[in-house]
Amino acid sequence: ERGDTATVLQLLAAGAGINSRDERGRTAVMAATHGNQAATVGALIAAGADIHIQDTRLDNPFLYAGAEGLLDILKLTIEAGANTRLTNRFGGTALIPAAERGHIEVIQELLTRTDVDVNHVNNLGWTALLEAIILSDGGPRHVETVRLLIDAGADVNLAAGQGVPPLTHAQQRRYTDIIELLQEAGAK
């Protein structure tokens, strides 16, 4: 978590279990991810760390990096073959919290370098597009998020769990720029 890569590698050479877990179910690569220590994450991946192991909160390096906007770590996990179908404790993919938080570069990376499902519906009944509208302030980052999602094939009429379509949510919040994007994409 502190990014002391040299010590991590020494401990591994001395026989430490690369996928051992702490009280929160975190492996070393997950702890390094929490600390945003990309060099340590890279070294652990190179040494054979399993990036798919989920902690007690159902996070793994790929999911956490997506949610928190840790682009360098996200790239490392994608290069290491991250499973884009694993979901977090809310049943969401890495794209959904990235869209909620407007992590533009992370969203671009996910949409262009992975097979993440742009229309995945989480346990709350929301897609990335719905979260980018419902849980945002409608500002520039979220306008760009909505544009990226639409360009990637997001279903602009998918109402998901609550039965309220994205356009209605945007209209209720008076998100003019998002309303325009949705209407241009055929939202009803």
matplotlib code that plots the C-alpha trace (Angstrom):
import matplotlib.pyplot as plt

x = [0.0, 3.0, 4.6, 7.7, 8.2, 11.8, 10.6, 7.6, 9.9, 12.3, 9.4, 8.2, 11.7, 11.8, 8.6, 5.7, 2.5, 1.8, -2.0, -2.2, -5.0, -5.3, -8.3, -10.2, -9.6, -7.0, -4.1, -0.8, -1.8, -5.2, -3.4, -1.1, -4.1, -5.7, -2.5, -2.5, 1.0, 1.1, 4.8, 4.1, 1.0, 3.0, 5.7, 3.2, 1.4, 4.8, 5.5, 2.2, -0.4, -3.9, -5.8, -9.2, -9.3, -12.0, -11.8, -14.5, -16.2, -16.0, -13.4, -10.4, -7.7, -9.6, -13.0, -11.4, -9.2, -12.2, -14.3, -11.6, -10.2, -6.8, -6.0, -2.4, -3.5, -6.6, -4.3, -2.0, -5.0, -6.4, -2.9, -2.9, -6.3, -8.7, -12.1, -14.6, -17.5, -16.7, -19.0, -18.6, -20.8, -23.6, -23.5, -21.8, -19.0, -16.0, -17.7, -20.7, -19.0, -16.5, -19.5, -21.1, -18.0, -17.2, -13.7, -13.4, -10.0, -11.0, -14.3, -12.4, -10.0, -12.8, -14.8, -11.9, -9.7, -12.1, -15.3, -17.1, -20.9, -22.0, -25.6, -25.0, -27.6, -26.4, -28.3, -29.9, -31.4, -29.1, -26.8, -23.7, -25.8, -28.4, -25.8, -24.1, -27.4, -29.0, -25.9, -24.2, -24.4, -25.0, -21.7, -19.1, -17.5, -20.9, -22.0, -18.8, -19.5, -23.0, -21.5, -18.9, -21.5, -23.9, -21.0, -20.2, -23.7, -25.5, -29.2, -30.7, -34.1, -33.2, -35.2, -33.8, -35.0, -37.3, -38.9, -37.9, -35.9, -32.6, -34.3, -36.9, -34.2, -32.3, -35.4, -36.3, -32.8, -32.9, -29.6, -30.0, -26.8, -27.5, -31.1, -29.8, -27.4, -30.0, -32.6, -30.0, -29.4, -33.2, -34.2, -37.9]
y = [0.0, 2.3, 1.5, -0.1, -2.3, -3.4, -4.7, -6.4, -8.2, -9.2, -10.7, -12.6, -13.9, -15.1, -17.1, -14.7, -15.8, -13.4, -13.9, -14.0, -11.9, -9.4, -9.0, -7.1, -9.9, -7.8, -9.4, -7.4, -6.2, -5.0, -3.1, -1.5, -0.5, 1.1, 3.1, 4.0, 2.5, 1.7, 0.6, -1.9, -3.1, -3.7, -5.5, -7.8, -8.5, -9.4, -11.7, -13.5, -11.8, -12.9, -9.7, -11.4, -12.1, -9.9, -8.6, -8.6, -5.6, -7.5, -5.2, -6.2, -4.0, -3.6, -2.8, -0.4, 1.4, 2.0, 3.3, 5.5, 6.8, 5.2, 5.2, 3.8, 0.8, 0.2, 0.0, -2.5, -4.7, -4.5, -5.5, -8.4, -9.7, -8.3, -10.0, -7.3, -9.5, -9.5, -7.2, -5.1, -5.3, -3.4, -5.8, -3.2, -3.4, -1.0, 1.3, 2.1, 3.9, 5.4, 6.9, 8.0, 9.9, 11.2, 9.6, 10.5, 8.9, 5.7, 5.5, 6.0, 3.2, 0.9, 1.6, 1.3, -1.4, -3.8, -5.7, -4.1, -4.2, -0.6, -1.6, -3.8, -3.3, -3.3, -4.5, -1.0, -1.4, 1.2, 1.3, 3.5, 5.9, 6.1, 6.6, 9.3, 11.2, 10.3, 10.5, 13.5, 17.3, 17.4, 19.3, 19.1, 15.8, 14.1, 15.6, 14.1, 10.8, 10.6, 11.4, 8.7, 6.1, 7.0, 6.7, 3.3, 2.1, 2.8, 2.2, 5.7, 4.2, 1.5, 2.4, -0.5, -1.1, 1.8, 2.0, 5.7, 6.3, 8.3, 11.3, 11.6, 11.6, 14.3, 16.4, 16.2, 17.5, 20.1, 18.9, 20.7, 19.5, 15.9, 16.2, 17.4, 14.5, 11.9, 13.4, 13.4, 9.7, 8.9, 9.0, 9.1]
z = [0.0, 0.7, -2.7, -1.2, -4.3, -3.3, 0.0, -1.6, -4.1, -1.3, 0.7, -2.3, -2.9, 0.7, 0.2, 1.1, -0.5, -3.4, -3.1, 0.7, 2.1, 5.0, 7.3, 4.6, 2.1, 0.2, -1.6, -1.9, -5.4, -4.0, -1.2, -3.7, -5.7, -2.7, -2.3, -6.0, -6.3, -10.0, -9.9, -7.1, -8.8, -12.0, -10.2, -8.4, -11.7, -13.3, -10.3, -10.9, -8.7, -9.3, -10.2, -10.2, -6.5, -4.9, -1.3, 1.3, -0.5, -3.8, -5.2, -7.2, -8.8, -12.0, -10.4, -7.8, -10.3, -12.5, -9.7, -8.3, -11.6, -11.2, -14.9, -14.7, -12.6, -14.8, -17.8, -16.0, -15.2, -18.7, -20.1, -17.6, -18.9, -16.4, -16.4, -17.3, -16.3, -12.6, -10.6, -7.4, -4.3, -6.2, -9.1, -11.3, -13.7, -13.5, -16.1, -13.9, -11.0, -13.5, -15.3, -12.0, -11.1, -14.5, -14.8, -18.5, -19.3, -17.4, -19.3, -22.6, -21.7, -20.7, -23.8, -26.3, -24.8, -23.1, -23.9, -20.9, -21.4, -21.8, -21.1, -18.0, -15.3, -11.7, -8.6, -8.2, -11.7, -13.2, -16.2, -16.6, -18.6, -15.8, -13.1, -15.2, -15.1, -11.8, -9.6, -11.2, -11.3, -15.0, -15.5, -18.3, -17.1, -17.0, -20.4, -21.9, -20.1, -21.6, -25.0, -24.7, -23.5, -26.4, -28.9, -27.5, -28.0, -24.7, -25.1, -24.6, -23.9, -21.4, -18.3, -16.3, -12.7, -11.9, -15.4, -15.8, -19.0, -19.1, -20.9, -18.2, -15.5, -17.4, -17.9, -14.2, -13.3, -16.1, -17.6, -20.9, -22.6, -21.6, -22.8, -26.2, -26.5, -25.6, -28.0, -30.8, -30.1, -30.4, -26.7, -26.0]

ax = plt.figure().add_subplot(projection="3d")
ax.plot(x, y, z, "-o")
ax.set_aspect("equal")
plt.show()
